[in-house]
Amino acid sequence: MLNILHHYFGTKLLNKIDPEISHAIALCYLRLLNQVVKKKEIGASILKTQIAGMEVPSPIGLAAGFDKNAEVFNATLSLGFGFVEVGTITPDPQFGNPKPRLFRLLKEDALVNKLGFNNKGMLYVSKIARKPKLGIVGVNLGANAKSIDKILDYTNVFEFLAHLFDYVTINVSSPNTKNLRDLQKPETLEKILQNVNTINVSLTRQVPIFIKIAPDLNKNNVIEILNVCEENNVSGLIATNTTINPNNLKKPTHFEGGLSGKPLLKPSNKILKILAKRKIASTALIGVGGILSAKDIYEKIKIGASAVQIYTGFVYHGPRHIKKMEIELKNLLLHDGYRSINHAVGALIR
Ligand SMILES: Cc1cc2nc3c(=O)[nH]c(=O)nc-3n(C[C@H](O)[C@H](O)[C@H](O)COP(=O)(O)O)c2cc1C
């Protein structure tokens, strides 16, 4: 029964209606699933790995933006994800940008979104995130659109939520909140990190902190960000968020917002490669952007990602695709003689 529901949730039916409505329907179904799931299936041991010290049964994670309010993390974990990231969550609830704000580019295997951090805010999330989690759940944090002190927003939301999750991602790369990407500049990023680190050291359990970056950065920008991260105890970088560059499309056309899916594979891998070549061993990389097949995952792993995250590929192909890619990834590793996914990490740049 669940299998049939998963199939319809993941494929043609939902992909025919307005994308934001279909997302709401999927969430309704997942809320129900969330009530009944008790445990997560254990995948193939060859895929077991660690991200910044956290044990995960598979390197395939759910990217931020799908479960914006942390309402369905146990359900999404039960679909086969090795870990999930909820959010982006801001201090205050906010509606986001006016609708319509989510579009399918079917011929490009892509989505364009200009949602603008629509979420129910940190108070709501703090109430529901206390329930036991079936696996690793990270929280992605952002600033409110109307905030006059965006740096303070990160401090406040970190203080409120960090202790409830396994890791925290500081999102300074959404293109849909005005000037948010400016926070990737070394001086401002450093300030955010100093503030959250001060809180982190006072927690009973310190949480790994990740920084999520944009694909539309040049090499110098990326290296500057990496340096700031490594000087400020950041456990890893998530590369990347959506792109604003229409030239990444097969048929470049103007759009407003962030582009995800297939056209993002190359630009996000380019950023991943710069990071992988320069980073110190203890900095973890999570590769995101344009994953539609196990081959895409394998490529990111061989560039240097210890894990990956998916959004658009999941929306287009549904939960069964996650399990399928897991099996295919296992076969790709075995074919190349790897006994553990860890041995393949960074194979292309060694
Ligand atoms: C509809 C939509 C909403 C998103 N919302 C967020 C968000 O709230 N926070 C965030 O860090 N990334 C968000 N993202 C970006 C994804 O997490 C991911 O970085 C990006 O989509 C690239 O992965 P993909 O090509 O597999 O979709 C969103 C993406 C989409 C398509």
The ligand as an SDF file (V2000), in Angstrom:
LIG
                    3D

 31 33  0  0  0  0  0  0  0  0999 V2000
   11.5660   24.6760   -3.9940 C   0  0  0  0  0  0  0  0  0  0  0  0
   12.9040   24.7930   -3.3840 C   0  0  0  0  0  0  0  0  0  0  0  0
   13.0470   25.3400   -2.1180 C   0  0  0  0  0  0  0  0  0  0  0  0
   14.3090   25.4490   -1.5330 C   0  0  0  0  0  0  0  0  0  0  0  0
   14.4170   25.9900   -0.2920 N   0  0  0  0  0  0  0  0  0  0  0  0
   15.6490   26.0330    0.3110 C   0  0  0  0  0  0  0  0  0  0  0  0
   15.7870   26.5380    1.6220 C   0  0  0  0  0  0  0  0  0  0  0  0
   14.8150   26.9150    2.2740 O   0  0  0  0  0  0  0  0  0  0  0  0
   17.0300   26.5790    2.1500 N   0  0  0  0  0  0  0  0  0  0  0  0
   18.1480   26.1500    1.4720 C   0  0  0  0  0  0  0  0  0  0  0  0
   19.2620   26.1810    2.0110 O   0  0  0  0  0  0  0  0  0  0  0  0
   18.0330   25.6430    0.2190 N   0  0  0  0  0  0  0  0  0  0  0  0
   16.8230   25.5830   -0.3630 C   0  0  0  0  0  0  0  0  0  0  0  0
   16.7160   25.0750   -1.6270 N   0  0  0  0  0  0  0  0  0  0  0  0
   17.9200   24.6330   -2.3390 C   0  0  0  0  0  0  0  0  0  0  0  0
   18.1640   23.1310   -2.1870 C   0  0  0  0  0  0  0  0  0  0  0  0
   18.3930   22.7810   -0.8500 O   0  0  0  0  0  0  0  0  0  0  0  0
   19.3710   22.6880   -3.0310 C   0  0  0  0  0  0  0  0  0  0  0  0
   20.5190   23.3320   -2.5430 O   0  0  0  0  0  0  0  0  0  0  0  0
   19.2000   23.0270   -4.5000 C   0  0  0  0  0  0  0  0  0  0  0  0
   17.8750   22.8410   -4.9180 O   0  0  0  0  0  0  0  0  0  0  0  0
   20.1180   22.1930   -5.3850 C   0  0  0  0  0  0  0  0  0  0  0  0
   19.8020   20.8300   -5.3030 O   0  0  0  0  0  0  0  0  0  0  0  0
   18.9250   20.0750   -6.4320 P   0  0  0  0  0  0  0  0  0  0  0  0
   19.5170   20.4210   -7.7580 O   0  0  0  0  0  0  0  0  0  0  0  0
   19.0420   18.6180   -6.0710 O   0  0  0  0  0  0  0  0  0  0  0  0
   17.5520   20.5870   -6.2910 O   0  0  0  0  0  0  0  0  0  0  0  0
   15.4570   24.9680   -2.2340 C   0  0  0  0  0  0  0  0  0  0  0  0
   15.3050   24.4010   -3.5010 C   0  0  0  0  0  0  0  0  0  0  0  0
   14.0510   24.3120   -4.0860 C   0  0  0  0  0  0  0  0  0  0  0  0
   13.9310   23.6980   -5.4420 C   0  0  0  0  0  0  0  0  0  0  0  0
  1  2  1  0
  2  3  1  0
  2 30  2  0
  3  4  2  0
  4  5  1  0
  4 28  1  0
  5  6  2  0
  6  7  1  0
  6 13  1  0
  7  8  2  0
  7  9  1  0
  9 10  1  0
 10 11  2  0
 10 12  1  0
 12 13  2  0
 13 14  1  0
 14 15  1  0
 14 28  1  0
 15 16  1  0
 16 17  1  0
 16 18  1  0
 18 19  1  0
 18 20  1  0
 20 21  1  0
 20 22  1  0
 22 23  1  0
 23 24  1  0
 24 25  2  0
 24 26  1  0
 24 27  1  0
 28 29  2  0
 29 30  1  0
 30 31  1  0
M  END
$$$$
